[in-house]
Amino acid sequence: MSGPRSLLRAAWPWWLLVVSLTAAASWLPLLPTLGALFSADGWNALRDPRLGALFLRTLWLSALASGIAMGLGVPYALLATRTNVPGAALFALLMPLPLLLPPLLIAQAWHGLTGMDGQWAAVLCLGLAGAPLPALLTAHALARQAAGAHEAALLCGGPRFAAAEMLRSAWPAALLGGVLAFLFAAADFSVPDYMSFLAEEKFFVYSFEIFNRSREADFRGGAAAAAPLVLVIALLLYASLHWRDAWSGAERAAARPAPRLRVPAGRWLLLTAALAGAALLLLLPLGRILYDTGMAGPAATEAWLQRSARAFSDALARGRGDLLRSLQTGALAGALVLLLAPWWAAQLLRLGRRRQRLLFLLLALPLLAPGVGFGMGAIVVYNRDLFGGFYDSALLPPLLMAGRWLPLAVFLLAERLQRVPANQEEAAQLAGAGYRLRLFRYRLGVQRPAWWLAAALVAVFAVREIDLAILLPAANQSAAVRYYMALHAQRDNFVAAFGLVMALVLFLPLMLEAAWRGARARDER
């Protein structure tokens, strides 16, 4: 018995399992893409003037979307977390919610609100969908600002100087958020596809070229075509991580947090600005989608409420099976991340800054590739006799979803584990505790809620994933694909109702986490 017990106490068998599962979920589907980086196949296509122009258009459209995301997200984070704006806690609670919505739903809402379509509409919608990324990272950086630095700036130059000091301390995190927004915009297929579908003057982006290879059954060529985009985004992400680390140095969370900036004369002006930000990012899109559930032509005889109720009933009746399958996929992906994320997050904290960046970049590779490119790579790798019926099984989609969204869970969990004193794990090691016990009991410790939240977020992103799901046969019968197909068929009432049902499901983890934090805060008083 001592042999198996000592094996379970050792670190290497667990690391062998973690690395094997991560490779299967994250890295194997990227082999056709990464292989093209080191051959002429991945670059010859860009010599074609048409493809080169598509690639450059994708980069500058994504840069514009990133600028919109930063322009909205950074001020909103400052207002919600560091000023005395009325309802600040509510605005902070709303901040991450737009990120949980499918970007295609945001595009549908803004088309309904304004009638806009085409490439500029796609840029705006991708910018709005990505705004929570710089907002959340800016809010995190502002929470770490030392009270002394804030108070000194306030004494030297008043509220304006203090606000400028806040932005100065947060700009590396905001830049990293902007790069992530660029990543999401450049890799997105569904929003440009929808806005081009609606427009009289069609436009094309690089993800279209990747997706079109699937119509020719050239999945290996599609995966290889994603290589230049992966390389550009990887370089940008590494540079932004380097700038963040170089700027922050050895900075840790301040012992005494900086107080909120009080602006008595402009308090209601701040409220107006915060309301405008919340409306643009969340309230207007959701309001428009809700209106669309009962929208009808002038000849309609039923009331809006009757049409809306029928649309929701139809959405639940016709989409229940797809929604349940998506929830199953999300739950399995989240369960896999529960196992993998703590190991990688703890390992990141044991490394120096440079190795941290390299390891995180390695984990983030599936996120850097467009979903359609990652899906084509998965088809090339797993659609073969070697894997038997695994390719067509219900297990492949959660495996790939977990691998694609694992870096977000690792990033969140590493930030939370950084708050745990290292001497807790060291004391457990001196007491003879095995590596697994030290990690999950002493290192994870009080951060278990963050562990569950990270897995829940991966489950949410797995449910809302469209680009990858439309390519995988095993993932075609999902809520996201049903929504995508119905939207292109222009079944407005059903699409709106089904989109809102999805939104309620996607918001649930954060709502439960906020309720739990509120209950714990009341118990501590």
Summary of the structure (lengths in Angstrom):
residues: 525
radius of gyration: 23.6
end to end distance: 48.5
largest distance: 79.4
contacts: 1867
relative contact order: 0.13
helix: 81%
strand: 1%
